[in-house]
Amino acid sequence: MKRIIFILSVVLFFSCSKEIKDGPYVYFANDSELADTMSQQKSLTFTITAIGNSYKVKHAQLFINQTSFRDSIFSPTDSISITWEIDFTGRINTQNILIQATDEHEMVATQTKKIYIK
C-alpha cells in the first residue's frame, strides 16, 4: 500500500511540475510624465513597452475610447518600446487610453489610463 501511494505521489508531482505559460506584459513607459488633466490644444507622447513573458511579442495597439488609434505589427521580439504622438484637439471630457500587446500564441495583455481634457 505504501508503494502505491509513493508511486502515485511521484507521478502526481511530475505531472504538476510543468510551468504554466503567461502572456506578455505591457505598460506606459512614460506614465510619470503623463498628466491626468490637460488642455484641449495639447498633444501627448505615449511611450509603451511590451515584454514577452514566455513567448515573443509581435503586435501592439493603442485605443482611445474603444476605437483603434495606433497599430503596430512587427517581427516577434522579446521586448519593444514604441512611441506614439497623439493630438487631443477637439476632444473633451474623459478619454480612456488602452494599450494592448499580443504575443506569438495570441495571448493578450492590456493596460489602461484615463486622461481628463478640459
TALINHU-V292053 format. One record per pair of residues at least 6 apart in sequence whose ideal C-beta (glycine too) atoms are under 7 Angstrom apart, sorted by the first residue. I is the first residue (numbers start at 1). GAP is how many residues later the second one is. D is the distance in whole Angstrom. If there is no record, write none. Layout:
i=I gap=GAP d=D
i=I gap=GAP d=D
This chain:
i=21 gap=33 d=4
i=22 gap=31 d=4
i=22 gap=32 d=6
i=23 gap=30 d=6
i=23 gap=80 d=6
i=23 gap=84 d=3
i=23 gap=85 d=6
i=23 gap=86 d=5
i=24 gap=26 d=6
i=24 gap=27 d=6
i=24 gap=28 d=5
i=24 gap=29 d=6
i=24 gap=33 d=5
i=24 gap=77 d=5
i=24 gap=79 d=5
i=24 gap=83 d=6
i=24 gap=85 d=5
i=25 gap=26 d=5
i=25 gap=28 d=6
i=25 gap=84 d=6
i=26 gap=22 d=6
i=26 gap=24 d=5
i=26 gap=73 d=5
i=26 gap=74 d=7
i=26 gap=75 d=4
i=26 gap=83 d=5
i=26 gap=84 d=7
i=26 gap=85 d=5
i=27 gap=22 d=6
i=27 gap=84 d=5
i=28 gap=6 d=7
i=28 gap=18 d=7
i=28 gap=20 d=6
i=28 gap=71 d=7
i=28 gap=83 d=6
i=28 gap=85 d=6
i=29 gap=18 d=4
i=29 gap=19 d=6
i=29 gap=20 d=4
i=29 gap=52 d=6
i=30 gap=15 d=7
i=30 gap=17 d=4
i=34 gap=10 d=6
i=34 gap=79 d=7
i=36 gap=79 d=6
i=36 gap=80 d=6
i=37 gap=79 d=5
i=37 gap=81 d=6
i=38 gap=50 d=7
i=38 gap=77 d=6
i=38 gap=79 d=6
i=39 gap=79 d=6
i=40 gap=48 d=6
i=40 gap=49 d=6
i=40 gap=51 d=7
i=40 gap=52 d=6
i=40 gap=77 d=6
i=41 gap=48 d=6
i=42 gap=46 d=6
i=43 gap=42 d=6
i=43 gap=43 d=6
i=43 gap=44 d=4
i=43 gap=45 d=6
i=44 gap=42 d=6
i=44 gap=44 d=7
i=45 gap=38 d=6
i=45 gap=40 d=5
i=46 gap=16 d=7
i=46 gap=38 d=5
i=46 gap=40 d=6
i=47 gap=34 d=6
i=47 gap=36 d=5
i=48 gap=12 d=6
i=48 gap=34 d=5
i=48 gap=51 d=5
i=49 gap=30 d=7
i=49 gap=32 d=5
i=50 gap=7 d=5
i=50 gap=10 d=5
i=50 gap=29 d=7
i=50 gap=30 d=5
i=50 gap=51 d=4
i=51 gap=6 d=7
i=51 gap=28 d=4
i=52 gap=26 d=5
i=52 gap=27 d=7
i=52 gap=51 d=5
i=55 gap=48 d=4
i=55 gap=49 d=4
i=55 gap=50 d=5
i=56 gap=20 d=4
i=56 gap=21 d=6
i=56 gap=22 d=6
i=56 gap=47 d=6
i=56 gap=48 d=5
i=57 gap=19 d=7
i=57 gap=20 d=6
i=57 gap=22 d=7
i=57 gap=23 d=6
i=57 gap=44 d=5
i=57 gap=46 d=5
i=58 gap=15 d=7
i=58 gap=16 d=6
i=58 gap=18 d=5
i=58 gap=44 d=6
i=58 gap=45 d=7
i=58 gap=46 d=6
i=59 gap=14 d=5
i=59 gap=42 d=7
i=59 gap=43 d=4
i=60 gap=12 d=5
i=60 gap=22 d=6
i=60 gap=41 d=5
i=61 gap=7 d=6
i=61 gap=9 d=7
i=61 gap=10 d=5
i=61 gap=39 d=5
i=62 gap=7 d=5
i=62 gap=8 d=4
i=62 gap=22 d=6
i=62 gap=37 d=5
i=63 gap=6 d=6
i=63 gap=35 d=4
i=64 gap=31 d=6
i=64 gap=33 d=6
i=65 gap=30 d=6
i=65 gap=31 d=5
i=69 gap=17 d=7
i=70 gap=14 d=5
i=72 gap=10 d=6
i=74 gap=6 d=7
i=76 gap=28 d=5
i=88 gap=7 d=7
i=88 gap=29 d=6
i=91 gap=26 d=5
i=92 gap=25 d=5
i=93 gap=23 d=7
i=93 gap=24 d=7
i=94 gap=20 d=6
i=94 gap=22 d=5
i=95 gap=20 d=5
i=95 gap=22 d=6
i=96 gap=16 d=6
i=96 gap=18 d=6
i=97 gap=15 d=7
i=97 gap=16 d=5
i=97 gap=18 d=6
i=98 gap=12 d=6
i=98 gap=14 d=5
i=99 gap=11 d=7
i=99 gap=12 d=5
i=100 gap=8 d=6
i=100 gap=10 d=5
i=101 gap=8 d=5
i=102 gap=6 d=5
